[in-house]
Amino acid sequence: MTVKTLIEKNDNDMREEIQARFDAALEDGKDELDVYSEMLETGIDIKMVRKYLGDDAADHMKDFCKEHGLI
């Protein structure tokens, strides 16, 4: 697996990048564990999700990641 590191260019780009990952996962029926694992590997953490997508998305990610040993 190739790991890409994201560089925060601006808020709109990061918001779009994170939202696109969630949208693609839903569209492709991707496993939630895989989605969050890949996000964490590329540097998209709970703090970033909270900043760009809000508390609900971040709280869900945090709970899921804790329950599944990702954090």
CHARMM internal coordinates of N, CA and C (Angstrom, degrees):
IC EDIT
DIST 1 N 1 CA 1.4527
DIST 1 CA 1 C 1.5258
ANGL 1 N 1 CA 1 C 108.65
DIST 1 C 2 N 1.2956
ANGL 1 CA 1 C 2 N 116.04
DIHE 1 N 1 CA 1 C 2 N 134.48
DIST 2 N 2 CA 1.4556
ANGL 1 C 2 N 2 CA 121.53
DIHE 1 CA 1 C 2 N 2 CA 177.20
DIST 2 CA 2 C 1.5190
ANGL 2 N 2 CA 2 C 108.63
DIHE 1 C 2 N 2 CA 2 C -88.75
DIST 2 C 3 N 1.3030
ANGL 2 CA 2 C 3 N 116.45
DIHE 2 N 2 CA 2 C 3 N 130.90
DIST 3 N 3 CA 1.4584
ANGL 2 C 3 N 3 CA 121.16
DIHE 2 CA 2 C 3 N 3 CA 179.29
DIST 3 CA 3 C 1.5158
ANGL 3 N 3 CA 3 C 108.27
DIHE 2 C 3 N 3 CA 3 C -103.83
DIST 3 C 4 N 1.3256
ANGL 3 CA 3 C 4 N 115.01
DIHE 3 N 3 CA 3 C 4 N 124.90
DIST 4 N 4 CA 1.4575
ANGL 3 C 4 N 4 CA 120.75
DIHE 3 CA 3 C 4 N 4 CA 177.40
DIST 4 CA 4 C 1.5150
ANGL 4 N 4 CA 4 C 108.58
DIHE 3 C 4 N 4 CA 4 C -105.21
DIST 4 C 5 N 1.2927
ANGL 4 CA 4 C 5 N 116.43
DIHE 4 N 4 CA 4 C 5 N 139.95
DIST 5 N 5 CA 1.4524
ANGL 4 C 5 N 5 CA 121.37
DIHE 4 CA 4 C 5 N 5 CA 175.97
DIST 5 CA 5 C 1.5189
ANGL 5 N 5 CA 5 C 107.97
DIHE 4 C 5 N 5 CA 5 C -103.06
DIST 5 C 6 N 1.2983
ANGL 5 CA 5 C 6 N 116.31
DIHE 5 N 5 CA 5 C 6 N 131.05
DIST 6 N 6 CA 1.4600
ANGL 5 C 6 N 6 CA 121.21
DIHE 5 CA 5 C 6 N 6 CA -179.21
DIST 6 CA 6 C 1.5141
ANGL 6 N 6 CA 6 C 110.39
DIHE 5 C 6 N 6 CA 6 C -91.26
DIST 6 C 7 N 1.2955
ANGL 6 CA 6 C 7 N 115.08
DIHE 6 N 6 CA 6 C 7 N 139.58
DIST 7 N 7 CA 1.4519
ANGL 6 C 7 N 7 CA 121.49
DIHE 6 CA 6 C 7 N 7 CA 174.92
DIST 7 CA 7 C 1.5194
ANGL 7 N 7 CA 7 C 106.36
DIHE 6 C 7 N 7 CA 7 C -111.20
DIST 7 C 8 N 1.3177
ANGL 7 CA 7 C 8 N 115.98
DIHE 7 N 7 CA 7 C 8 N 125.86
DIST 8 N 8 CA 1.4565
ANGL 7 C 8 N 8 CA 119.77
DIHE 7 CA 7 C 8 N 8 CA -179.41
DIST 8 CA 8 C 1.5226
ANGL 8 N 8 CA 8 C 109.66
DIHE 7 C 8 N 8 CA 8 C -71.66
DIST 8 C 9 N 1.3386
ANGL 8 CA 8 C 9 N 115.39
DIHE 8 N 8 CA 8 C 9 N 106.52
DIST 9 N 9 CA 1.4616
ANGL 8 C 9 N 9 CA 119.69
DIHE 8 CA 8 C 9 N 9 CA 178.89
DIST 9 CA 9 C 1.5214
ANGL 9 N 9 CA 9 C 109.67
DIHE 8 C 9 N 9 CA 9 C -84.96
DIST 9 C 10 N 1.3147
ANGL 9 CA 9 C 10 N 116.18
DIHE 9 N 9 CA 9 C 10 N -53.66
DIST 10 N 10 CA 1.4497
ANGL 9 C 10 N 10 CA 119.97
DIHE 9 CA 9 C 10 N 10 CA 174.32
DIST 10 CA 10 C 1.5223
ANGL 10 N 10 CA 10 C 108.65
DIHE 9 C 10 N 10 CA 10 C -156.51
DIST 10 C 11 N 1.3037
ANGL 10 CA 10 C 11 N 116.03
DIHE 10 N 10 CA 10 C 11 N 167.03
DIST 11 N 11 CA 1.4587
ANGL 10 C 11 N 11 CA 120.94
DIHE 10 CA 10 C 11 N 11 CA -174.74
DIST 11 CA 11 C 1.5216
ANGL 11 N 11 CA 11 C 112.99
DIHE 10 C 11 N 11 CA 11 C -59.98
DIST 11 C 12 N 1.3293
ANGL 11 CA 11 C 12 N 117.62
DIHE 11 N 11 CA 11 C 12 N -42.28
DIST 12 N 12 CA 1.4589
ANGL 11 C 12 N 12 CA 119.98
DIHE 11 CA 11 C 12 N 12 CA -178.51
DIST 12 CA 12 C 1.5182
ANGL 12 N 12 CA 12 C 111.77
DIHE 11 C 12 N 12 CA 12 C -63.97
DIST 12 C 13 N 1.3273
ANGL 12 CA 12 C 13 N 117.45
DIHE 12 N 12 CA 12 C 13 N -41.74
DIST 13 N 13 CA 1.4634
ANGL 12 C 13 N 13 CA 120.75
DIHE 12 CA 12 C 13 N 13 CA 178.98
DIST 13 CA 13 C 1.5236
ANGL 13 N 13 CA 13 C 111.18
DIHE 12 C 13 N 13 CA 13 C -62.53
DIST 13 C 14 N 1.3075
ANGL 13 CA 13 C 14 N 117.44
DIHE 13 N 13 CA 13 C 14 N -43.98
DIST 14 N 14 CA 1.4606
ANGL 13 C 14 N 14 CA 120.71
DIHE 13 CA 13 C 14 N 14 CA -178.87
DIST 14 CA 14 C 1.5230
ANGL 14 N 14 CA 14 C 111.12
DIHE 13 C 14 N 14 CA 14 C -68.16
DIST 14 C 15 N 1.3125
ANGL 14 CA 14 C 15 N 117.30
DIHE 14 N 14 CA 14 C 15 N -41.43
DIST 15 N 15 CA 1.4677
ANGL 14 C 15 N 15 CA 121.02
DIHE 14 CA 14 C 15 N 15 CA 177.89
DIST 15 CA 15 C 1.5269
ANGL 15 N 15 CA 15 C 109.18
DIHE 14 C 15 N 15 CA 15 C -59.18
DIST 15 C 16 N 1.3301
ANGL 15 CA 15 C 16 N 116.40
DIHE 15 N 15 CA 15 C 16 N -45.79
DIST 16 N 16 CA 1.4630
ANGL 15 C 16 N 16 CA 121.07
DIHE 15 CA 15 C 16 N 16 CA -179.95
DIST 16 CA 16 C 1.5219
ANGL 16 N 16 CA 16 C 111.44
DIHE 15 C 16 N 16 CA 16 C -65.30
DIST 16 C 17 N 1.3252
ANGL 16 CA 16 C 17 N 117.82
DIHE 16 N 16 CA 16 C 17 N -40.86
DIST 17 N 17 CA 1.4659
ANGL 16 C 17 N 17 CA 122.25
DIHE 16 CA 16 C 17 N 17 CA 179.68
DIST 17 CA 17 C 1.5273
ANGL 17 N 17 CA 17 C 111.12
DIHE 16 C 17 N 17 CA 17 C -61.61
DIST 17 C 18 N 1.3091
ANGL 17 CA 17 C 18 N 116.59
DIHE 17 N 17 CA 17 C 18 N -47.84
DIST 18 N 18 CA 1.4647
ANGL 17 C 18 N 18 CA 120.35
DIHE 17 CA 17 C 18 N 18 CA -178.32
DIST 18 CA 18 C 1.5226
ANGL 18 N 18 CA 18 C 110.48
DIHE 17 C 18 N 18 CA 18 C -67.68
DIST 18 C 19 N 1.3190
ANGL 18 CA 18 C 19 N 117.08
DIHE 18 N 18 CA 18 C 19 N -44.62
DIST 19 N 19 CA 1.4679
ANGL 18 C 19 N 19 CA 120.28
DIHE 18 CA 18 C 19 N 19 CA 179.63
DIST 19 CA 19 C 1.5222
ANGL 19 N 19 CA 19 C 110.76
DIHE 18 C 19 N 19 CA 19 C -63.03
DIST 19 C 20 N 1.3238
ANGL 19 CA 19 C 20 N 117.22
DIHE 19 N 19 CA 19 C 20 N -38.44
DIST 20 N 20 CA 1.4683
ANGL 19 C 20 N 20 CA 121.06
DIHE 19 CA 19 C 20 N 20 CA 178.74
DIST 20 CA 20 C 1.5241
ANGL 20 N 20 CA 20 C 110.90
DIHE 19 C 20 N 20 CA 20 C -62.30
DIST 20 C 21 N 1.3160
ANGL 20 CA 20 C 21 N 117.23
DIHE 20 N 20 CA 20 C 21 N -37.05
DIST 21 N 21 CA 1.4708
ANGL 20 C 21 N 21 CA 120.48
DIHE 20 CA 20 C 21 N 21 CA 177.86
DIST 21 CA 21 C 1.5265
ANGL 21 N 21 CA 21 C 110.75
DIHE 20 C 21 N 21 CA 21 C -64.31
DIST 21 C 22 N 1.3257
ANGL 21 CA 21 C 22 N 116.92
DIHE 21 N 21 CA 21 C 22 N -43.76
DIST 22 N 22 CA 1.4627
ANGL 21 C 22 N 22 CA 120.11
DIHE 21 CA 21 C 22 N 22 CA 178.05
DIST 22 CA 22 C 1.5267
ANGL 22 N 22 CA 22 C 110.90
DIHE 21 C 22 N 22 CA 22 C -65.57
DIST 22 C 23 N 1.3205
ANGL 22 CA 22 C 23 N 116.88
DIHE 22 N 22 CA 22 C 23 N -43.80
DIST 23 N 23 CA 1.4660
ANGL 22 C 23 N 23 CA 120.95
DIHE 22 CA 22 C 23 N 23 CA -179.63
DIST 23 CA 23 C 1.5250
ANGL 23 N 23 CA 23 C 111.43
DIHE 22 C 23 N 23 CA 23 C -61.77
DIST 23 C 24 N 1.3270
ANGL 23 CA 23 C 24 N 116.67
DIHE 23 N 23 CA 23 C 24 N -45.24
DIST 24 N 24 CA 1.4646
ANGL 23 C 24 N 24 CA 121.23
DIHE 23 CA 23 C 24 N 24 CA -179.97
DIST 24 CA 24 C 1.5266
ANGL 24 N 24 CA 24 C 110.50
DIHE 23 C 24 N 24 CA 24 C -63.89
DIST 24 C 25 N 1.3190
ANGL 24 CA 24 C 25 N 116.70
DIHE 24 N 24 CA 24 C 25 N -39.18
DIST 25 N 25 CA 1.4629
ANGL 24 C 25 N 25 CA 120.57
DIHE 24 CA 24 C 25 N 25 CA 179.72
DIST 25 CA 25 C 1.5252
ANGL 25 N 25 CA 25 C 110.88
DIHE 24 C 25 N 25 CA 25 C -63.30
DIST 25 C 26 N 1.3255
ANGL 25 CA 25 C 26 N 116.11
DIHE 25 N 25 CA 25 C 26 N -42.63
DIST 26 N 26 CA 1.4619
ANGL 25 C 26 N 26 CA 119.99
DIHE 25 CA 25 C 26 N 26 CA 178.35
DIST 26 CA 26 C 1.5212
ANGL 26 N 26 CA 26 C 110.93
DIHE 25 C 26 N 26 CA 26 C -65.43
DIST 26 C 27 N 1.3129
ANGL 26 CA 26 C 27 N 116.10
DIHE 26 N 26 CA 26 C 27 N -44.94
DIST 27 N 27 CA 1.4643
ANGL 26 C 27 N 27 CA 121.79
DIHE 26 CA 26 C 27 N 27 CA -178.40
DIST 27 CA 27 C 1.5277
ANGL 27 N 27 CA 27 C 111.47
DIHE 26 C 27 N 27 CA 27 C -62.84
DIST 27 C 28 N 1.3234
ANGL 27 CA 27 C 28 N 116.39
DIHE 27 N 27 CA 27 C 28 N -40.00
DIST 28 N 28 CA 1.4664
ANGL 27 C 28 N 28 CA 121.71
DIHE 27 CA 27 C 28 N 28 CA -176.90
DIST 28 CA 28 C 1.5274
ANGL 28 N 28 CA 28 C 112.97
DIHE 27 C 28 N 28 CA 28 C -88.50
DIST 28 C 29 N 1.3222
ANGL 28 CA 28 C 29 N 117.30
DIHE 28 N 28 CA 28 C 29 N -5.21
DIST 29 N 29 CA 1.4578
ANGL 28 C 29 N 29 CA 120.77
DIHE 28 CA 28 C 29 N 29 CA -177.85
DIST 29 CA 29 C 1.5194
ANGL 29 N 29 CA 29 C 112.59
DIHE 28 C 29 N 29 CA 29 C 66.56
DIST 29 C 30 N 1.3169
ANGL 29 CA 29 C 30 N 115.47
DIHE 29 N 29 CA 29 C 30 N 32.52
DIST 30 N 30 CA 1.4628
ANGL 29 C 30 N 30 CA 121.44
DIHE 29 CA 29 C 30 N 30 CA -177.09
DIST 30 CA 30 C 1.5256
ANGL 30 N 30 CA 30 C 110.73
DIHE 29 C 30 N 30 CA 30 C -71.00
DIST 30 C 31 N 1.3200
ANGL 30 CA 30 C 31 N 115.85
DIHE 30 N 30 CA 30 C 31 N 144.68
DIST 31 N 31 CA 1.4535
ANGL 30 C 31 N 31 CA 122.49
DIHE 30 CA 30 C 31 N 31 CA 178.82
DIST 31 CA 31 C 1.5300
ANGL 31 N 31 CA 31 C 110.31
DIHE 30 C 31 N 31 CA 31 C -65.00
DIST 31 C 32 N 1.3199
ANGL 31 CA 31 C 32 N 115.85
DIHE 31 N 31 CA 31 C 32 N 135.35
DIST 32 N 32 CA 1.4652
ANGL 31 C 32 N 32 CA 121.55
DIHE 31 CA 31 C 32 N 32 CA -177.67
DIST 32 CA 32 C 1.5283
ANGL 32 N 32 CA 32 C 111.85
DIHE 31 C 32 N 32 CA 32 C -59.88
DIST 32 C 33 N 1.3149
ANGL 32 CA 32 C 33 N 117.04
DIHE 32 N 32 CA 32 C 33 N -36.73
DIST 33 N 33 CA 1.4620
ANGL 32 C 33 N 33 CA 121.13
DIHE 32 CA 32 C 33 N 33 CA 178.22
DIST 33 CA 33 C 1.5290
ANGL 33 N 33 CA 33 C 110.59
DIHE 32 C 33 N 33 CA 33 C -61.42
DIST 33 C 34 N 1.3225
ANGL 33 CA 33 C 34 N 116.85
DIHE 33 N 33 CA 33 C 34 N -42.37
DIST 34 N 34 CA 1.4654
ANGL 33 C 34 N 34 CA 121.03
DIHE 33 CA 33 C 34 N 34 CA 178.54
DIST 34 CA 34 C 1.5260
ANGL 34 N 34 CA 34 C 111.39
DIHE 33 C 34 N 34 CA 34 C -65.54
DIST 34 C 35 N 1.3175
ANGL 34 CA 34 C 35 N 116.24
DIHE 34 N 34 CA 34 C 35 N -41.32
DIST 35 N 35 CA 1.4680
ANGL 34 C 35 N 35 CA 120.84
DIHE 34 CA 34 C 35 N 35 CA -179.10
DIST 35 CA 35 C 1.5227
ANGL 35 N 35 CA 35 C 110.45
DIHE 34 C 35 N 35 CA 35 C -60.70
DIST 35 C 36 N 1.3210
ANGL 35 CA 35 C 36 N 116.65
DIHE 35 N 35 CA 35 C 36 N -51.50
DIST 36 N 36 CA 1.4599
ANGL 35 C 36 N 36 CA 119.67
DIHE 35 CA 35 C 36 N 36 CA -178.06
DIST 36 CA 36 C 1.5222
ANGL 36 N 36 CA 36 C 111.90
DIHE 35 C 36 N 36 CA 36 C -68.40
DIST 36 C 37 N 1.3133
ANGL 36 CA 36 C 37 N 117.48
DIHE 36 N 36 CA 36 C 37 N -36.34
DIST 37 N 37 CA 1.4710
ANGL 36 C 37 N 37 CA 120.39
DIHE 36 CA 36 C 37 N 37 CA 177.36
DIST 37 CA 37 C 1.5204
ANGL 37 N 37 CA 37 C 110.52
DIHE 36 C 37 N 37 CA 37 C -60.33
DIST 37 C 38 N 1.3254
ANGL 37 CA 37 C 38 N 116.16
DIHE 37 N 37 CA 37 C 38 N -47.35
DIST 38 N 38 CA 1.4660
ANGL 37 C 38 N 38 CA 120.61
DIHE 37 CA 37 C 38 N 38 CA -179.91
DIST 38 CA 38 C 1.5211
ANGL 38 N 38 CA 38 C 111.44
DIHE 37 C 38 N 38 CA 38 C -64.87
DIST 38 C 39 N 1.3215
ANGL 38 CA 38 C 39 N 116.47
DIHE 38 N 38 CA 38 C 39 N -39.90
DIST 39 N 39 CA 1.4608
ANGL 38 C 39 N 39 CA 119.34
DIHE 38 CA 38 C 39 N 39 CA 178.62
DIST 39 CA 39 C 1.5233
ANGL 39 N 39 CA 39 C 110.40
DIHE 38 C 39 N 39 CA 39 C -61.37
DIST 39 C 40 N 1.3170
ANGL 39 CA 39 C 40 N 116.97
DIHE 39 N 39 CA 39 C 40 N -47.23
DIST 40 N 40 CA 1.4650
ANGL 39 C 40 N 40 CA 120.62
DIHE 39 CA 39 C 40 N 40 CA -179.69
DIST 40 CA 40 C 1.5258
ANGL 40 N 40 CA 40 C 111.09
DIHE 39 C 40 N 40 CA 40 C -63.20
DIST 40 C 41 N 1.3266
ANGL 40 CA 40 C 41 N 117.27
DIHE 40 N 40 CA 40 C 41 N -38.79
DIST 41 N 41 CA 1.4648
ANGL 40 C 41 N 41 CA 121.12
DIHE 40 CA 40 C 41 N 41 CA 179.12
DIST 41 CA 41 C 1.5257
ANGL 41 N 41 CA 41 C 112.13
DIHE 40 C 41 N 41 CA 41 C -63.54
DIST 41 C 42 N 1.3256
ANGL 41 CA 41 C 42 N 116.86
DIHE 41 N 41 CA 41 C 42 N -31.11
DIST 42 N 42 CA 1.4632
ANGL 41 C 42 N 42 CA 120.07
DIHE 41 CA 41 C 42 N 42 CA -179.13
DIST 42 CA 42 C 1.5212
ANGL 42 N 42 CA 42 C 112.80
DIHE 41 C 42 N 42 CA 42 C -92.25
DIST 42 C 43 N 1.3397
ANGL 42 CA 42 C 43 N 116.47
DIHE 42 N 42 CA 42 C 43 N 2.62
DIST 43 N 43 CA 1.4569
ANGL 42 C 43 N 43 CA 119.32
DIHE 42 CA 42 C 43 N 43 CA 176.53
DIST 43 CA 43 C 1.5130
ANGL 43 N 43 CA 43 C 115.26
DIHE 42 C 43 N 43 CA 43 C 96.69
DIST 43 C 44 N 1.3259
ANGL 43 CA 43 C 44 N 117.01
DIHE 43 N 43 CA 43 C 44 N 4.65
DIST 44 N 44 CA 1.4618
ANGL 43 C 44 N 44 CA 119.76
DIHE 43 CA 43 C 44 N 44 CA 176.63
DIST 44 CA 44 C 1.5224
ANGL 44 N 44 CA 44 C 106.71
DIHE 43 C 44 N 44 CA 44 C -89.32
DIST 44 C 45 N 1.3264
ANGL 44 CA 44 C 45 N 115.49
DIHE 44 N 44 CA 44 C 45 N 103.67
DIST 45 N 45 CA 1.4579
ANGL 44 C 45 N 45 CA 120.14
DIHE 44 CA 44 C 45 N 45 CA -177.09
DIST 45 CA 45 C 1.5282
ANGL 45 N 45 CA 45 C 110.72
DIHE 44 C 45 N 45 CA 45 C -106.98
DIST 45 C 46 N 1.3099
ANGL 45 CA 45 C 46 N 115.50
DIHE 45 N 45 CA 45 C 46 N -177.34
DIST 46 N 46 CA 1.4609
ANGL 45 C 46 N 46 CA 121.24
DIHE 45 CA 45 C 46 N 46 CA -177.27
DIST 46 CA 46 C 1.5215
ANGL 46 N 46 CA 46 C 111.19
DIHE 45 C 46 N 46 CA 46 C -61.80
DIST 46 C 47 N 1.3075
ANGL 46 CA 46 C 47 N 116.74
DIHE 46 N 46 CA 46 C 47 N -39.19
DIST 47 N 47 CA 1.4672
ANGL 46 C 47 N 47 CA 120.86
DIHE 46 CA 46 C 47 N 47 CA 179.13
DIST 47 CA 47 C 1.5290
ANGL 47 N 47 CA 47 C 110.81
DIHE 46 C 47 N 47 CA 47 C -59.22
DIST 47 C 48 N 1.3241
ANGL 47 CA 47 C 48 N 116.58
DIHE 47 N 47 CA 47 C 48 N -42.56
DIST 48 N 48 CA 1.4656
ANGL 47 C 48 N 48 CA 120.16
DIHE 47 CA 47 C 48 N 48 CA 179.37
DIST 48 CA 48 C 1.5215
ANGL 48 N 48 CA 48 C 111.35
DIHE 47 C 48 N 48 CA 48 C -68.41
DIST 48 C 49 N 1.3302
ANGL 48 CA 48 C 49 N 116.84
DIHE 48 N 48 CA 48 C 49 N -41.60
DIST 49 N 49 CA 1.4637
ANGL 48 C 49 N 49 CA 120.21
DIHE 48 CA 48 C 49 N 49 CA 178.75
DIST 49 CA 49 C 1.5245
ANGL 49 N 49 CA 49 C 109.32
DIHE 48 C 49 N 49 CA 49 C -61.92
DIST 49 C 50 N 1.3221
ANGL 49 CA 49 C 50 N 117.20
DIHE 49 N 49 CA 49 C 50 N -41.71
DIST 50 N 50 CA 1.4673
ANGL 49 C 50 N 50 CA 120.81
DIHE 49 CA 49 C 50 N 50 CA 178.16
DIST 50 CA 50 C 1.5330
ANGL 50 N 50 CA 50 C 110.60
DIHE 49 C 50 N 50 CA 50 C -61.49
DIST 50 C 51 N 1.3171
ANGL 50 CA 50 C 51 N 116.80
DIHE 50 N 50 CA 50 C 51 N -44.28
DIST 51 N 51 CA 1.4634
ANGL 50 C 51 N 51 CA 121.67
DIHE 50 CA 50 C 51 N 51 CA -178.32
DIST 51 CA 51 C 1.5297
ANGL 51 N 51 CA 51 C 111.88
DIHE 50 C 51 N 51 CA 51 C -63.72
DIST 51 C 52 N 1.3303
ANGL 51 CA 51 C 52 N 116.13
DIHE 51 N 51 CA 51 C 52 N -42.74
DIST 52 N 52 CA 1.4611
ANGL 51 C 52 N 52 CA 119.37
DIHE 51 CA 51 C 52 N 52 CA -171.61
DIST 52 CA 52 C 1.5202
ANGL 52 N 52 CA 52 C 115.12
DIHE 51 C 52 N 52 CA 52 C -98.41
DIST 52 C 53 N 1.3407
ANGL 52 CA 52 C 53 N 118.44
DIHE 52 N 52 CA 52 C 53 N -25.18
DIST 53 N 53 CA 1.4632
ANGL 52 C 53 N 53 CA 120.14
DIHE 52 CA 52 C 53 N 53 CA -177.90
DIST 53 CA 53 C 1.5191
ANGL 53 N 53 CA 53 C 113.90
DIHE 52 C 53 N 53 CA 53 C -121.23
DIST 53 C 54 N 1.3252
ANGL 53 CA 53 C 54 N 117.39
DIHE 53 N 53 CA 53 C 54 N -8.72
DIST 54 N 54 CA 1.4537
ANGL 53 C 54 N 54 CA 119.85
DIHE 53 CA 53 C 54 N 54 CA 174.69
DIST 54 CA 54 C 1.5165
ANGL 54 N 54 CA 54 C 114.62
DIHE 53 C 54 N 54 CA 54 C 101.96
DIST 54 C 55 N 1.3335
ANGL 54 CA 54 C 55 N 113.59
DIHE 54 N 54 CA 54 C 55 N 175.35
DIST 55 N 55 CA 1.4581
ANGL 54 C 55 N 55 CA 121.52
DIHE 54 CA 54 C 55 N 55 CA -173.40
DIST 55 CA 55 C 1.5250
ANGL 55 N 55 CA 55 C 113.84
DIHE 54 C 55 N 55 CA 55 C -66.58
DIST 55 C 56 N 1.3250
ANGL 55 CA 55 C 56 N 117.79
DIHE 55 N 55 CA 55 C 56 N -40.43
DIST 56 N 56 CA 1.4644
ANGL 55 C 56 N 56 CA 119.37
DIHE 55 CA 55 C 56 N 56 CA -176.56
DIST 56 CA 56 C 1.5226
ANGL 56 N 56 CA 56 C 111.47
DIHE 55 C 56 N 56 CA 56 C -60.79
DIST 56 C 57 N 1.3241
ANGL 56 CA 56 C 57 N 116.85
DIHE 56 N 56 CA 56 C 57 N -48.98
DIST 57 N 57 CA 1.4678
ANGL 56 C 57 N 57 CA 120.90
DIHE 56 CA 56 C 57 N 57 CA -179.88
DIST 57 CA 57 C 1.5257
ANGL 57 N 57 CA 57 C 110.70
DIHE 56 C 57 N 57 CA 57 C -64.03
DIST 57 C 58 N 1.3257
ANGL 57 CA 57 C 58 N 116.70
DIHE 57 N 57 CA 57 C 58 N -41.34
DIST 58 N 58 CA 1.4671
ANGL 57 C 58 N 58 CA 120.75
DIHE 57 CA 57 C 58 N 58 CA -178.72
DIST 58 CA 58 C 1.5254
ANGL 58 N 58 CA 58 C 111.72
DIHE 57 C 58 N 58 CA 58 C -68.50
DIST 58 C 59 N 1.3259
ANGL 58 CA 58 C 59 N 116.85
DIHE 58 N 58 CA 58 C 59 N -41.71
DIST 59 N 59 CA 1.4637
ANGL 58 C 59 N 59 CA 119.91
DIHE 58 CA 58 C 59 N 59 CA 179.62
DIST 59 CA 59 C 1.5236
ANGL 59 N 59 CA 59 C 110.99
DIHE 58 C 59 N 59 CA 59 C -64.38
DIST 59 C 60 N 1.3293
ANGL 59 CA 59 C 60 N 116.32
DIHE 59 N 59 CA 59 C 60 N -39.94
DIST 60 N 60 CA 1.4642
ANGL 59 C 60 N 60 CA 119.78
DIHE 59 CA 59 C 60 N 60 CA 177.78
DIST 60 CA 60 C 1.5286
ANGL 60 N 60 CA 60 C 110.31
DIHE 59 C 60 N 60 CA 60 C -64.14
DIST 60 C 61 N 1.3246
ANGL 60 CA 60 C 61 N 116.46
DIHE 60 N 60 CA 60 C 61 N -45.52
DIST 61 N 61 CA 1.4626
ANGL 60 C 61 N 61 CA 120.35
DIHE 60 CA 60 C 61 N 61 CA 178.86
DIST 61 CA 61 C 1.5278
ANGL 61 N 61 CA 61 C 110.23
DIHE 60 C 61 N 61 CA 61 C -59.83
DIST 61 C 62 N 1.3194
ANGL 61 CA 61 C 62 N 116.75
DIHE 61 N 61 CA 61 C 62 N -44.89
DIST 62 N 62 CA 1.4677
ANGL 61 C 62 N 62 CA 121.45
DIHE 61 CA 61 C 62 N 62 CA -178.99
DIST 62 CA 62 C 1.5264
ANGL 62 N 62 CA 62 C 111.15
DIHE 61 C 62 N 62 CA 62 C -60.33
DIST 62 C 63 N 1.3248
ANGL 62 CA 62 C 63 N 116.52
DIHE 62 N 62 CA 62 C 63 N -48.71
DIST 63 N 63 CA 1.4643
ANGL 62 C 63 N 63 CA 120.49
DIHE 62 CA 62 C 63 N 63 CA -179.67
DIST 63 CA 63 C 1.5250
ANGL 63 N 63 CA 63 C 110.97
DIHE 62 C 63 N 63 CA 63 C -61.92
DIST 63 C 64 N 1.3263
ANGL 63 CA 63 C 64 N 116.52
DIHE 63 N 63 CA 63 C 64 N -46.05
DIST 64 N 64 CA 1.4612
ANGL 63 C 64 N 64 CA 120.78
DIHE 63 CA 63 C 64 N 64 CA -178.86
DIST 64 CA 64 C 1.5228
ANGL 64 N 64 CA 64 C 110.81
DIHE 63 C 64 N 64 CA 64 C -62.55
DIST 64 C 65 N 1.3154
ANGL 64 CA 64 C 65 N 116.20
DIHE 64 N 64 CA 64 C 65 N -47.09
DIST 65 N 65 CA 1.4679
ANGL 64 C 65 N 65 CA 120.44
DIHE 64 CA 64 C 65 N 65 CA -177.81
DIST 65 CA 65 C 1.5260
ANGL 65 N 65 CA 65 C 111.70
DIHE 64 C 65 N 65 CA 65 C -63.67
DIST 65 C 66 N 1.3240
ANGL 65 CA 65 C 66 N 117.35
DIHE 65 N 65 CA 65 C 66 N -38.63
DIST 66 N 66 CA 1.4696
ANGL 65 C 66 N 66 CA 120.45
DIHE 65 CA 65 C 66 N 66 CA 177.08
DIST 66 CA 66 C 1.5260
ANGL 66 N 66 CA 66 C 110.78
DIHE 65 C 66 N 66 CA 66 C -65.33
DIST 66 C 67 N 1.3371
ANGL 66 CA 66 C 67 N 116.45
DIHE 66 N 66 CA 66 C 67 N -44.82
DIST 67 N 67 CA 1.4618
ANGL 66 C 67 N 67 CA 121.17
DIHE 66 CA 66 C 67 N 67 CA -178.69
DIST 67 CA 67 C 1.5260
ANGL 67 N 67 CA 67 C 112.29
DIHE 66 C 67 N 67 CA 67 C -62.99
DIST 67 C 68 N 1.3305
ANGL 67 CA 67 C 68 N 116.40
DIHE 67 N 67 CA 67 C 68 N -28.85
DIST 68 N 68 CA 1.4656
ANGL 67 C 68 N 68 CA 120.66
DIHE 67 CA 67 C 68 N 68 CA -175.56
DIST 68 CA 68 C 1.5283
ANGL 68 N 68 CA 68 C 113.44
DIHE 67 C 68 N 68 CA 68 C -107.55
DIST 68 C 69 N 1.3320
ANGL 68 CA 68 C 69 N 116.30
DIHE 68 N 68 CA 68 C 69 N 12.22
DIST 69 N 69 CA 1.4568
ANGL 68 C 69 N 69 CA 120.89
DIHE 68 CA 68 C 69 N 69 CA 173.43
DIST 69 CA 69 C 1.5206
ANGL 69 N 69 CA 69 C 115.86
DIHE 68 C 69 N 69 CA 69 C 72.36
DIST 69 C 70 N 1.3185
ANGL 69 CA 69 C 70 N 117.12
DIHE 69 N 69 CA 69 C 70 N 20.56
DIST 70 N 70 CA 1.4649
ANGL 69 C 70 N 70 CA 119.93
DIHE 69 CA 69 C 70 N 70 CA 178.43
DIST 70 CA 70 C 1.5185
ANGL 70 N 70 CA 70 C 111.84
DIHE 69 C 70 N 70 CA 70 C -81.11
DIST 70 C 71 N 1.3197
ANGL 70 CA 70 C 71 N 115.83
DIHE 70 N 70 CA 70 C 71 N -24.87
DIST 71 N 71 CA 1.4686
ANGL 70 C 71 N 71 CA 120.77
DIHE 70 CA 70 C 71 N 71 CA 177.06
DIST 71 CA 71 C 1.5183
ANGL 71 N 71 CA 71 C 108.86
DIHE 70 C 71 N 71 CA 71 C -134.25
END
COOR INIT
IC SEED 1 N 1 CA 1 C
IC BUILD
